[in-house]
Amino acid sequence: MKIAIFTSHILLASHYETELEIILDHIEKGDDITQLVCNKQLPSCDNNPYHLQEACERCVSKRYDGYNVLPKMPRIQSFLDLSEDDKKRIAELPTKFNSIEELETLWVDNYDIGYAIASSLISITRDSNPNLEPRLLERYIYSCAGVYFSIINYLKKNPTDIVYTFNGRLSHTKAVLRACSKMGVTCLLHERGNSFNYYSLFENASIHNLQNTNNLIQKAWAEADENERVQVATDWCQTRIGGKMQNWFSFLADQVFELPEGWDDNKQNIIICNSSEDELASLGDEWKNPLYKNQLDGIKRILEDGKNLKNTHFYLRIHPNLAKVDTPEMRELRGLNEDYLTVIPSNSKISTYHLVSKGSKTLTFGSTVGVEATFLRKPSICAGKSFYYLLDVAYTPQTHEELMQLLEKDIEPKPLSEALKYAYFFGTFGLKFKHYKPNDFDKGTIYGKTITPANNLKYKLTKVLYHNKYFPKISQKLSYAKRDQALKNFLP
C-alpha cells in the first residue's frame, strides 16, 4: 500500500508518538510510506503561531529524534508544493475579519478554512472570542491554504491509498482532510483512544462529526457481547465518578464528597456544569448552539429568568480545567452574584458528581457530566451540542423558553440504556499501542526510548541568535525576517 502521513503537532503530548506507532505498523506490513513534513516552512502553525525559530528547532529536532526508533526510514518529503496559480489564489484570499463569526464564512473550495483557523485560535488562546491579530490571521490563512493546495498536488502526482493526519478539526490538519476528500483518497485521523494505552483512527471524518460518531456508538453497542457491554459501560461511568479518568488529565483526584454551605434539600437544587468551549468551538454548523451565543450568554439568561422559579437554587460548578483561564468571559462568569446562586470555583475540591447525585436536575452545555447525570438517574438537560446530542441521553430544548419550562416542571431521567451506549463506546474505542508504551497522558517510550526535542548546541545558538535578551531589537528583526521569508513561499 502507498501511505502518506502529514506530520504536525509534534510538540503536543503523545501525538507524534502516535504517528511513529502508525509508521512502525506500516513498516511491519512492508508498505511504502512517505512522511510529509514541515521544514520550518509554515509561517504560523498551532505548535508555533509566531514562527519563533527556537520553537521550529525544537519541533524539527523531536521529529528527527523519532527516527532513531525506526528500523527502516520512510521517505521524508516536504509537504510544500504550490504552483504559481495556487500562489495567486492564496494571495487573493481576504485576510481581514472583524469577528470569529465573520472569519467562519471563509471557504476555499470544499475547505472550511475559516472554521478551521477559528478553532485553532480559540484552542491556543482558550478564549471563544480571541483577538484576531491581523498579521497572525494573514499568516494562518496563507499557510492553511498552502497546505490544502499542496496536499492536492501531492495526491495528483503520487497515487496514494491512505493519508494519515491528526485530529481533523484544527487549521492545517483539516486542510489535509478536505484535500483528501476532494481527491477521493481515504484519510485516517488519529486521536487519543479510550485510555492512555489506546489511540483511535477515524475514517474520512473527525470525531467531531456528530452523525458519524453516533453511527460508531450505535455500531459498537450492537456488536458488543450483550453479557459484557452493560458492565463495561457501568465501570466506565463509575470510574469517572470516582475521579479517575483514563485518557486525559484527572482534575478530580482530590475531590471531596461534601455539599456547599447552605445547601437545602427542601429546595429544587439545579446544578449547572459549564465546560471549556475551546475544543468544541468553530466546528461548523452542526455544532452551532441552537439556544445561545456561548455559555456565558446562556447562563446569564437562565439565571435572569430563573429568579422567577419557586423554591429554586442554582449551583454553578465551574470546570476544574478552567482554573488558569483568564479571559473577560471567565472573569464575568466568576463574578456572577445572585441570592439564588452559589458559584463553586474551579479550584474547589467539592465533587461535581456528588453535587449531581444530590441535586434535582443537571444542566450542561455538552460536557460528559450530562451523561453521568443520566447514569446517576438524575434529569439531564443539555443547552448546547454534544457528542451525545443524537442519543436520547439528555433533554435537548430548541429554545430558551423550552429550557426554562424543563427547569420548572417535574421531569424524569432519560433512559439509562442510552447513557450506557455512550459509555460503552468511549470506554472501549481505539487500538491498543503495540510499540509506544505510555506512562501517563504525556509521557512514554518507544522501545525504551523517550522521544524528545533537542537541547543541543544548535538549539542553544538558535535561542541566543533569535531570542537574545541583551539585544532584543536585533533578535526581533532577525525573527521577523525569517517569518517574512517563510511567508514568501506561499505567495507569487
Summary of the structure (lengths in Angstrom):
residues: 492
radius of gyration: 23.9
end to end distance: 35.5
largest distance: 71.7
contacts: 1615
relative contact order: 0.14
helix: 42%
strand: 14%
